[in-house]
Amino acid sequence: MKSILIKDTTCEEREQIIKASLDCGGGCENCSSCWLGGGSPWDIYQDYIDGKREIKDINAEYMGRFRQDRKIT
């Protein structure tokens, strides 16, 4: 598997990585996570696409925001 780190990818490759990662097969029209507080996945991962922050850092911040110090396993 090819690295998904910013240093190993182009902007176009990062956009494709996010697009492929978000493809759950159901299509966005029947998904409620964005408008129930999850936020737009494109907005959430834009820093990764732009080469500013790694996916793991964005995911950690996102999970921290919604966990609110609860121990969720």
PyMOL Python script that loads the backbone (N, CA, C, O; Angstrom):
from pymol import cmd

cmd.read_pdbstr("""\
ATOM      1  N   MET A   1       0.837  -1.179   0.000  1.00  0.00           N
ATOM      2  CA  MET A   1       0.000   0.000   0.000  1.00  0.00           C
ATOM      3  C   MET A   1       0.885   1.247   0.000  1.00  0.00           C
ATOM      4  O   MET A   1       1.860   1.328   0.747  1.00  0.00           O
ATOM      5  N   LYS A   2       0.543   2.189  -0.822  1.00  0.00           N
ATOM      6  CA  LYS A   2       1.295   3.425  -0.921  1.00  0.00           C
ATOM      7  C   LYS A   2       1.002   4.312   0.291  1.00  0.00           C
ATOM      8  O   LYS A   2      -0.113   4.318   0.812  1.00  0.00           O
ATOM      9  N   SER A   3       1.991   5.039   0.720  1.00  0.00           N
ATOM     10  CA  SER A   3       1.847   5.967   1.834  1.00  0.00           C
ATOM     11  C   SER A   3       0.816   7.042   1.513  1.00  0.00           C
ATOM     12  O   SER A   3       0.731   7.509   0.377  1.00  0.00           O
ATOM     13  N   ILE A   4       0.036   7.433   2.514  1.00  0.00           N
ATOM     14  CA  ILE A   4      -0.925   8.525   2.335  1.00  0.00           C
ATOM     15  C   ILE A   4      -0.453   9.805   3.030  1.00  0.00           C
ATOM     16  O   ILE A   4      -1.205  10.775   3.134  1.00  0.00           O
ATOM     17  N   LEU A   5       0.789   9.801   3.501  1.00  0.00           N
ATOM     18  CA  LEU A   5       1.331  10.993   4.142  1.00  0.00           C
ATOM     19  C   LEU A   5       1.438  12.135   3.136  1.00  0.00           C
ATOM     20  O   LEU A   5       1.642  11.913   1.943  1.00  0.00           O
ATOM     21  N   ILE A   6       1.300  13.332   3.629  1.00  0.00           N
ATOM     22  CA  ILE A   6       1.367  14.518   2.778  1.00  0.00           C
ATOM     23  C   ILE A   6       2.661  14.547   1.975  1.00  0.00           C
ATOM     24  O   ILE A   6       2.644  14.859   0.785  1.00  0.00           O
ATOM     25  N   LYS A   7       3.782  14.226   2.614  1.00  0.00           N
ATOM     26  CA  LYS A   7       5.080  14.298   1.930  1.00  0.00           C
ATOM     27  C   LYS A   7       5.187  13.300   0.775  1.00  0.00           C
ATOM     28  O   LYS A   7       6.038  13.457  -0.100  1.00  0.00           O
ATOM     29  N   ASP A   8       4.335  12.281   0.769  1.00  0.00           N
ATOM     30  CA  ASP A   8       4.398  11.235  -0.255  1.00  0.00           C
ATOM     31  C   ASP A   8       3.297  11.326  -1.302  1.00  0.00           C
ATOM     32  O   ASP A   8       3.190  10.451  -2.161  1.00  0.00           O
ATOM     33  N   THR A   9       2.474  12.376  -1.243  1.00  0.00           N
ATOM     34  CA  THR A   9       1.324  12.484  -2.146  1.00  0.00           C
ATOM     35  C   THR A   9       1.215  13.879  -2.740  1.00  0.00           C
ATOM     36  O   THR A   9       1.738  14.853  -2.198  1.00  0.00           O
ATOM     37  N   THR A  10       0.526  13.948  -3.859  1.00  0.00           N
ATOM     38  CA  THR A  10       0.206  15.241  -4.463  1.00  0.00           C
ATOM     39  C   THR A  10      -1.181  15.661  -3.981  1.00  0.00           C
ATOM     40  O   THR A  10      -1.918  14.855  -3.413  1.00  0.00           O
ATOM     41  N   CYS A  11      -1.521  16.894  -4.205  1.00  0.00           N
ATOM     42  CA  CYS A  11      -2.852  17.398  -3.848  1.00  0.00           C
ATOM     43  C   CYS A  11      -3.936  16.561  -4.522  1.00  0.00           C
ATOM     44  O   CYS A  11      -4.936  16.221  -3.891  1.00  0.00           O
ATOM     45  N   GLU A  12      -3.747  16.232  -5.780  1.00  0.00           N
ATOM     46  CA  GLU A  12      -4.730  15.446  -6.518  1.00  0.00           C
ATOM     47  C   GLU A  12      -4.873  14.044  -5.923  1.00  0.00           C
ATOM     48  O   GLU A  12      -5.980  13.516  -5.816  1.00  0.00           O
ATOM     49  N   GLU A  13      -3.747  13.452  -5.538  1.00  0.00           N
ATOM     50  CA  GLU A  13      -3.797  12.124  -4.920  1.00  0.00           C
ATOM     51  C   GLU A  13      -4.516  12.181  -3.575  1.00  0.00           C
ATOM     52  O   GLU A  13      -5.297  11.284  -3.254  1.00  0.00           O
ATOM     53  N   ARG A  14      -4.260  13.230  -2.782  1.00  0.00           N
ATOM     54  CA  ARG A  14      -4.934  13.367  -1.487  1.00  0.00           C
ATOM     55  C   ARG A  14      -6.442  13.532  -1.665  1.00  0.00           C
ATOM     56  O   ARG A  14      -7.220  12.989  -0.880  1.00  0.00           O
ATOM     57  N   GLU A  15      -6.855  14.265  -2.674  1.00  0.00           N
ATOM     58  CA  GLU A  15      -8.288  14.420  -2.944  1.00  0.00           C
ATOM     59  C   GLU A  15      -8.908  13.064  -3.295  1.00  0.00           C
ATOM     60  O   GLU A  15     -10.007  12.749  -2.839  1.00  0.00           O
ATOM     61  N   GLN A  16      -8.219  12.276  -4.092  1.00  0.00           N
ATOM     62  CA  GLN A  16      -8.699  10.938  -4.450  1.00  0.00           C
ATOM     63  C   GLN A  16      -8.747  10.015  -3.226  1.00  0.00           C
ATOM     64  O   GLN A  16      -9.667   9.207  -3.095  1.00  0.00           O
ATOM     65  N   ILE A  17      -7.764  10.134  -2.336  1.00  0.00           N
ATOM     66  CA  ILE A  17      -7.745   9.327  -1.113  1.00  0.00           C
ATOM     67  C   ILE A  17      -8.978   9.630  -0.273  1.00  0.00           C
ATOM     68  O   ILE A  17      -9.637   8.714   0.219  1.00  0.00           O
ATOM     69  N   ILE A  18      -9.289  10.902  -0.109  1.00  0.00           N
ATOM     70  CA  ILE A  18     -10.471  11.285   0.674  1.00  0.00           C
ATOM     71  C   ILE A  18     -11.738  10.817  -0.027  1.00  0.00           C
ATOM     72  O   ILE A  18     -12.635  10.270   0.613  1.00  0.00           O
ATOM     73  N   LYS A  19     -11.817  11.025  -1.317  1.00  0.00           N
ATOM     74  CA  LYS A  19     -12.998  10.605  -2.071  1.00  0.00           C
ATOM     75  C   LYS A  19     -13.218   9.102  -1.940  1.00  0.00           C
ATOM     76  O   LYS A  19     -14.344   8.660  -1.711  1.00  0.00           O
ATOM     77  N   ALA A  20     -12.161   8.315  -2.083  1.00  0.00           N
ATOM     78  CA  ALA A  20     -12.276   6.856  -1.972  1.00  0.00           C
ATOM     79  C   ALA A  20     -12.624   6.433  -0.549  1.00  0.00           C
ATOM     80  O   ALA A  20     -13.382   5.485  -0.349  1.00  0.00           O
ATOM     81  N   SER A  21     -12.073   7.133   0.437  1.00  0.00           N
ATOM     82  CA  SER A  21     -12.328   6.799   1.844  1.00  0.00           C
ATOM     83  C   SER A  21     -13.764   7.074   2.245  1.00  0.00           C
ATOM     84  O   SER A  21     -14.310   6.385   3.107  1.00  0.00           O
ATOM     85  N   LEU A  22     -14.377   8.066   1.633  1.00  0.00           N
ATOM     86  CA  LEU A  22     -15.732   8.459   2.005  1.00  0.00           C
ATOM     87  C   LEU A  22     -16.801   7.720   1.221  1.00  0.00           C
ATOM     88  O   LEU A  22     -17.993   7.909   1.464  1.00  0.00           O
ATOM     89  N   ASP A  23     -16.388   6.889   0.293  1.00  0.00           N
ATOM     90  CA  ASP A  23     -17.355   6.161  -0.525  1.00  0.00           C
ATOM     91  C   ASP A  23     -17.865   4.936   0.226  1.00  0.00           C
ATOM     92  O   ASP A  23     -17.267   3.862   0.178  1.00  0.00           O
ATOM     93  N   CYS A  24     -18.980   5.124   0.919  1.00  0.00           N
ATOM     94  CA  CYS A  24     -19.549   4.021   1.693  1.00  0.00           C
ATOM     95  C   CYS A  24     -20.461   3.157   0.825  1.00  0.00           C
ATOM     96  O   CYS A  24     -20.916   2.096   1.253  1.00  0.00           O
ATOM     97  N   GLY A  25     -20.723   3.617  -0.392  1.00  0.00           N
ATOM     98  CA  GLY A  25     -21.561   2.853  -1.295  1.00  0.00           C
ATOM     99  C   GLY A  25     -23.022   3.256  -1.256  1.00  0.00           C
ATOM    100  O   GLY A  25     -23.788   2.892  -2.149  1.00  0.00           O
ATOM    101  N   GLY A  26     -23.418   3.999  -0.240  1.00  0.00           N
ATOM    102  CA  GLY A  26     -24.813   4.394  -0.099  1.00  0.00           C
ATOM    103  C   GLY A  26     -25.146   5.719  -0.740  1.00  0.00           C
ATOM    104  O   GLY A  26     -26.317   6.018  -0.975  1.00  0.00           O
ATOM    105  N   GLY A  27     -24.150   6.505  -1.024  1.00  0.00           N
ATOM    106  CA  GLY A  27     -24.389   7.816  -1.603  1.00  0.00           C
ATOM    107  C   GLY A  27     -24.731   8.839  -0.527  1.00  0.00           C
ATOM    108  O   GLY A  27     -25.333   8.505   0.493  1.00  0.00           O
ATOM    109  N   CYS A  28     -24.353  10.052  -0.758  1.00  0.00           N
ATOM    110  CA  CYS A  28     -24.537  11.109   0.240  1.00  0.00           C
ATOM    111  C   CYS A  28     -25.998  11.497   0.445  1.00  0.00           C
ATOM    112  O   CYS A  28     -26.358  11.976   1.521  1.00  0.00           O
ATOM    113  N   GLU A  29     -26.832  11.304  -0.548  1.00  0.00           N
ATOM    114  CA  GLU A  29     -28.212  11.780  -0.436  1.00  0.00           C
ATOM    115  C   GLU A  29     -29.001  11.113   0.688  1.00  0.00           C
ATOM    116  O   GLU A  29     -29.973  11.694   1.173  1.00  0.00           O
ATOM    117  N   ASN A  30     -28.618   9.926   1.111  1.00  0.00           N
ATOM    118  CA  ASN A  30     -29.331   9.247   2.192  1.00  0.00           C
ATOM    119  C   ASN A  30     -28.547   9.221   3.500  1.00  0.00           C
ATOM    120  O   ASN A  30     -28.930   8.524   4.441  1.00  0.00           O
ATOM    121  N   CYS A  31     -27.477   9.960   3.562  1.00  0.00           N
ATOM    122  CA  CYS A  31     -26.619   9.982   4.742  1.00  0.00           C
ATOM    123  C   CYS A  31     -26.991  11.182   5.606  1.00  0.00           C
ATOM    124  O   CYS A  31     -27.246  12.267   5.084  1.00  0.00           O
ATOM    125  N   SER A  32     -27.022  10.997   6.907  1.00  0.00           N
ATOM    126  CA  SER A  32     -27.402  12.101   7.780  1.00  0.00           C
ATOM    127  C   SER A  32     -26.253  12.619   8.632  1.00  0.00           C
ATOM    128  O   SER A  32     -26.458  13.551   9.410  1.00  0.00           O
ATOM    129  N   SER A  33     -25.069  12.065   8.522  1.00  0.00           N
ATOM    130  CA  SER A  33     -24.003  12.467   9.441  1.00  0.00           C
ATOM    131  C   SER A  33     -23.578  13.922   9.245  1.00  0.00           C
ATOM    132  O   SER A  33     -23.265  14.594  10.228  1.00  0.00           O
ATOM    133  N   CYS A  34     -23.556  14.413   8.051  1.00  0.00           N
ATOM    134  CA  CYS A  34     -23.107  15.784   7.823  1.00  0.00           C
ATOM    135  C   CYS A  34     -24.041  16.796   8.473  1.00  0.00           C
ATOM    136  O   CYS A  34     -23.580  17.689   9.183  1.00  0.00           O
ATOM    137  N   TRP A  35     -25.328  16.674   8.246  1.00  0.00           N
ATOM    138  CA  TRP A  35     -26.245  17.677   8.772  1.00  0.00           C
ATOM    139  C   TRP A  35     -26.716  17.389  10.192  1.00  0.00           C
ATOM    140  O   TRP A  35     -27.491  18.169  10.746  1.00  0.00           O
ATOM    141  N   LEU A  36     -26.275  16.302  10.788  1.00  0.00           N
ATOM    142  CA  LEU A  36     -26.573  16.048  12.204  1.00  0.00           C
ATOM    143  C   LEU A  36     -25.391  16.424  13.099  1.00  0.00           C
ATOM    144  O   LEU A  36     -25.315  15.978  14.244  1.00  0.00           O
ATOM    145  N   GLY A  37     -24.492  17.223  12.594  1.00  0.00           N
ATOM    146  CA  GLY A  37     -23.402  17.726  13.416  1.00  0.00           C
ATOM    147  C   GLY A  37     -22.026  17.225  13.045  1.00  0.00           C
ATOM    148  O   GLY A  37     -21.026  17.737  13.548  1.00  0.00           O
ATOM    149  N   GLY A  38     -21.955  16.246  12.183  1.00  0.00           N
ATOM    150  CA  GLY A  38     -20.646  15.732  11.792  1.00  0.00           C
ATOM    151  C   GLY A  38     -19.864  16.708  10.943  1.00  0.00           C
ATOM    152  O   GLY A  38     -18.634  16.732  10.988  1.00  0.00           O
ATOM    153  N   GLY A  39     -20.562  17.503  10.180  1.00  0.00           N
ATOM    154  CA  GLY A  39     -19.908  18.466   9.301  1.00  0.00           C
ATOM    155  C   GLY A  39     -19.609  17.869   7.942  1.00  0.00           C
ATOM    156  O   GLY A  39     -19.604  16.651   7.760  1.00  0.00           O
ATOM    157  N   SER A  40     -19.366  18.740   7.014  1.00  0.00           N
ATOM    158  CA  SER A  40     -19.047  18.303   5.657  1.00  0.00           C
ATOM    159  C   SER A  40     -17.701  17.596   5.646  1.00  0.00           C
ATOM    160  O   SER A  40     -16.713  18.162   6.111  1.00  0.00           O
ATOM    161  N   PRO A  41     -17.636  16.373   5.126  1.00  0.00           N
ATOM    162  CA  PRO A  41     -16.352  15.685   5.065  1.00  0.00           C
ATOM    163  C   PRO A  41     -15.324  16.448   4.239  1.00  0.00           C
ATOM    164  O   PRO A  41     -14.129  16.384   4.525  1.00  0.00           O
ATOM    165  N   TRP A  42     -15.775  17.162   3.227  1.00  0.00           N
ATOM    166  CA  TRP A  42     -14.829  17.926   2.402  1.00  0.00           C
ATOM    167  C   TRP A  42     -14.242  19.067   3.213  1.00  0.00           C
ATOM    168  O   TRP A  42     -13.057  19.374   3.080  1.00  0.00           O
ATOM    169  N   ASP A  43     -15.059  19.705   4.058  1.00  0.00           N
ATOM    170  CA  ASP A  43     -14.532  20.768   4.915  1.00  0.00           C
ATOM    171  C   ASP A  43     -13.596  20.195   5.973  1.00  0.00           C
ATOM    172  O   ASP A  43     -12.543  20.769   6.251  1.00  0.00           O
ATOM    173  N   ILE A  44     -13.979  19.069   6.559  1.00  0.00           N
ATOM    174  CA  ILE A  44     -13.180  18.451   7.612  1.00  0.00           C
ATOM    175  C   ILE A  44     -11.790  18.084   7.112  1.00  0.00           C
ATOM    176  O   ILE A  44     -10.805  18.302   7.817  1.00  0.00           O
ATOM    177  N   TYR A  45     -11.695  17.532   5.910  1.00  0.00           N
ATOM    178  CA  TYR A  45     -10.416  17.042   5.387  1.00  0.00           C
ATOM    179  C   TYR A  45      -9.726  18.006   4.419  1.00  0.00           C
ATOM    180  O   TYR A  45      -8.739  17.631   3.786  1.00  0.00           O
ATOM    181  N   GLN A  46     -10.215  19.219   4.293  1.00  0.00           N
ATOM    182  CA  GLN A  46      -9.608  20.177   3.361  1.00  0.00           C
ATOM    183  C   GLN A  46      -8.157  20.479   3.717  1.00  0.00           C
ATOM    184  O   GLN A  46      -7.328  20.643   2.822  1.00  0.00           O
ATOM    185  N   ASP A  47      -7.837  20.554   5.001  1.00  0.00           N
ATOM    186  CA  ASP A  47      -6.440  20.796   5.389  1.00  0.00           C
ATOM    187  C   ASP A  47      -5.520  19.673   4.909  1.00  0.00           C
ATOM    188  O   ASP A  47      -4.380  19.929   4.524  1.00  0.00           O
ATOM    189  N   TYR A  48      -6.003  18.448   4.929  1.00  0.00           N
ATOM    190  CA  TYR A  48      -5.200  17.328   4.404  1.00  0.00           C
ATOM    191  C   TYR A  48      -5.027  17.475   2.901  1.00  0.00           C
ATOM    192  O   TYR A  48      -3.914  17.361   2.386  1.00  0.00           O
ATOM    193  N   ILE A  49      -6.104  17.721   2.209  1.00  0.00           N
ATOM    194  CA  ILE A  49      -6.039  17.876   0.758  1.00  0.00           C
ATOM    195  C   ILE A  49      -5.070  18.998   0.383  1.00  0.00           C
ATOM    196  O   ILE A  49      -4.308  18.878  -0.577  1.00  0.00           O
ATOM    197  N   ASP A  50      -5.109  20.091   1.152  1.00  0.00           N
ATOM    198  CA  ASP A  50      -4.224  21.232   0.888  1.00  0.00           C
ATOM    199  C   ASP A  50      -2.794  21.020   1.367  1.00  0.00           C
ATOM    200  O   ASP A  50      -1.929  21.861   1.121  1.00  0.00           O
ATOM    201  N   GLY A  51      -2.532  19.902   2.049  1.00  0.00           N
ATOM    202  CA  GLY A  51      -1.186  19.597   2.506  1.00  0.00           C
ATOM    203  C   GLY A  51      -0.788  20.288   3.794  1.00  0.00           C
ATOM    204  O   GLY A  51       0.400  20.477   4.055  1.00  0.00           O
ATOM    205  N   LYS A  52      -1.770  20.669   4.607  1.00  0.00           N
ATOM    206  CA  LYS A  52      -1.485  21.394   5.851  1.00  0.00           C
ATOM    207  C   LYS A  52      -1.445  20.493   7.078  1.00  0.00           C
ATOM    208  O   LYS A  52      -0.648  20.729   7.986  1.00  0.00           O
ATOM    209  N   ARG A  53      -2.289  19.463   7.123  1.00  0.00           N
ATOM    210  CA  ARG A  53      -2.376  18.584   8.289  1.00  0.00           C
ATOM    211  C   ARG A  53      -2.618  17.163   7.838  1.00  0.00           C
ATOM    212  O   ARG A  53      -3.326  16.924   6.860  1.00  0.00           O
ATOM    213  N   GLU A  54      -2.023  16.209   8.558  1.00  0.00           N
ATOM    214  CA  GLU A  54      -2.188  14.796   8.232  1.00  0.00           C
ATOM    215  C   GLU A  54      -3.575  14.298   8.645  1.00  0.00           C
ATOM    216  O   GLU A  54      -4.199  14.858   9.547  1.00  0.00           O
ATOM    217  N   ILE A  55      -4.047  13.252   7.984  1.00  0.00           N
ATOM    218  CA  ILE A  55      -5.345  12.655   8.284  1.00  0.00           C
ATOM    219  C   ILE A  55      -5.434  12.249   9.754  1.00  0.00           C
ATOM    220  O   ILE A  55      -6.449  12.501  10.403  1.00  0.00           O
ATOM    221  N   LYS A  56      -4.399  11.632  10.277  1.00  0.00           N
ATOM    222  CA  LYS A  56      -4.445  11.149  11.666  1.00  0.00           C
ATOM    223  C   LYS A  56      -4.662  12.298  12.642  1.00  0.00           C
ATOM    224  O   LYS A  56      -5.345  12.122  13.651  1.00  0.00           O
ATOM    225  N   ASP A  57      -4.099  13.464  12.368  1.00  0.00           N
ATOM    226  CA  ASP A  57      -4.267  14.614  13.244  1.00  0.00           C
ATOM    227  C   ASP A  57      -5.684  15.180  13.149  1.00  0.00           C
ATOM    228  O   ASP A  57      -6.271  15.577  14.156  1.00  0.00           O
ATOM    229  N   ILE A  58      -6.219  15.212  11.950  1.00  0.00           N
ATOM    230  CA  ILE A  58      -7.597  15.680  11.757  1.00  0.00           C
ATOM    231  C   ILE A  58      -8.569  14.732  12.444  1.00  0.00           C
ATOM    232  O   ILE A  58      -9.494  15.175  13.126  1.00  0.00           O
ATOM    233  N   ASN A  59      -8.365  13.433  12.270  1.00  0.00           N
ATOM    234  CA  ASN A  59      -9.237  12.446  12.909  1.00  0.00           C
ATOM    235  C   ASN A  59      -9.183  12.539  14.427  1.00  0.00           C
ATOM    236  O   ASN A  59     -10.216  12.448  15.091  1.00  0.00           O
ATOM    237  N   ALA A  60      -7.989  12.721  14.980  1.00  0.00           N
ATOM    238  CA  ALA A  60      -7.839  12.820  16.435  1.00  0.00           C
ATOM    239  C   ALA A  60      -8.579  14.044  16.970  1.00  0.00           C
ATOM    240  O   ALA A  60      -9.252  13.962  17.998  1.00  0.00           O
ATOM    241  N   GLU A  61      -8.459  15.170  16.284  1.00  0.00           N
ATOM    242  CA  GLU A  61      -9.163  16.381  16.717  1.00  0.00           C
ATOM    243  C   GLU A  61     -10.676  16.192  16.628  1.00  0.00           C
ATOM    244  O   GLU A  61     -11.413  16.570  17.540  1.00  0.00           O
ATOM    245  N   TYR A  62     -11.127  15.609  15.533  1.00  0.00           N
ATOM    246  CA  TYR A  62     -12.556  15.372  15.321  1.00  0.00           C
ATOM    247  C   TYR A  62     -13.127  14.472  16.414  1.00  0.00           C
ATOM    248  O   TYR A  62     -14.171  14.771  16.993  1.00  0.00           O
ATOM    249  N   MET A  63     -12.441  13.378  16.689  1.00  0.00           N
ATOM    250  CA  MET A  63     -12.916  12.458  17.725  1.00  0.00           C
ATOM    251  C   MET A  63     -12.887  13.112  19.100  1.00  0.00           C
ATOM    252  O   MET A  63     -13.792  12.889  19.904  1.00  0.00           O
ATOM    253  N   GLY A  64     -11.880  13.904  19.381  1.00  0.00           N
ATOM    254  CA  GLY A  64     -11.791  14.598  20.662  1.00  0.00           C
ATOM    255  C   GLY A  64     -12.933  15.568  20.864  1.00  0.00           C
ATOM    256  O   GLY A  64     -13.439  15.717  21.977  1.00  0.00           O
ATOM    257  N   ARG A  65     -13.338  16.220  19.806  1.00  0.00           N
ATOM    258  CA  ARG A  65     -14.434  17.179  19.878  1.00  0.00           C
ATOM    259  C   ARG A  65     -15.755  16.494  20.218  1.00  0.00           C
ATOM    260  O   ARG A  65     -16.554  17.029  20.987  1.00  0.00           O
ATOM    261  N   PHE A  66     -15.986  15.317  19.648  1.00  0.00           N
ATOM    262  CA  PHE A  66     -17.268  14.649  19.843  1.00  0.00           C
ATOM    263  C   PHE A  66     -17.294  13.711  21.041  1.00  0.00           C
ATOM    264  O   PHE A  66     -18.366  13.366  21.537  1.00  0.00           O
ATOM    265  N   ARG A  67     -16.146  13.304  21.498  1.00  0.00           N
ATOM    266  CA  ARG A  67     -16.088  12.452  22.686  1.00  0.00           C
ATOM    267  C   ARG A  67     -16.357  13.248  23.955  1.00  0.00           C
ATOM    268  O   ARG A  67     -16.996  12.747  24.880  1.00  0.00           O
ATOM    269  N   GLN A  68     -15.877  14.473  24.004  1.00  0.00           N
ATOM    270  CA  GLN A  68     -16.024  15.351  25.167  1.00  0.00           C
ATOM    271  C   GLN A  68     -15.571  14.641  26.441  1.00  0.00           C
ATOM    272  O   GLN A  68     -16.283  14.631  27.445  1.00  0.00           O
ATOM    273  N   ASP A  69     -14.391  14.053  26.387  1.00  0.00           N
ATOM    274  CA  ASP A  69     -13.763  13.375  27.515  1.00  0.00           C
ATOM    275  C   ASP A  69     -14.512  12.132  28.011  1.00  0.00           C
ATOM    276  O   ASP A  69     -14.201  11.616  29.085  1.00  0.00           O
ATOM    277  N   ARG A  70     -15.489  11.647  27.244  1.00  0.00           N
ATOM    278  CA  ARG A  70     -16.150  10.384  27.601  1.00  0.00           C
ATOM    279  C   ARG A  70     -15.286   9.243  27.130  1.00  0.00           C
ATOM    280  O   ARG A  70     -14.603   9.358  26.112  1.00  0.00           O
ATOM    281  N   LYS A  71     -15.306   8.144  27.852  1.00  0.00           N
ATOM    282  CA  LYS A  71     -14.531   6.974  27.450  1.00  0.00           C
ATOM    283  C   LYS A  71     -15.391   6.138  26.506  1.00  0.00           C
ATOM    284  O   LYS A  71     -16.189   5.305  26.935  1.00  0.00           O
ATOM    285  N   ILE A  72     -15.210   6.378  25.240  1.00  0.00           N
ATOM    286  CA  ILE A  72     -15.965   5.659  24.201  1.00  0.00           C
ATOM    287  C   ILE A  72     -15.032   4.650  23.570  1.00  0.00           C
ATOM    288  O   ILE A  72     -13.952   5.003  23.096  1.00  0.00           O
ATOM    289  N   THR A  73     -15.444   3.406  23.562  1.00  0.00           N
ATOM    290  CA  THR A  73     -14.596   2.365  22.974  1.00  0.00           C
ATOM    291  C   THR A  73     -15.160   1.878  21.671  1.00  0.00           C
ATOM    292  O   THR A  73     -14.576   1.000  21.036  1.00  0.00           O
TER     293      THR A  73
END
""", "prot")
cmd.dss("prot")
cmd.show_as("cartoon", "prot")
cmd.util.cbc("prot")
cmd.orient("prot")
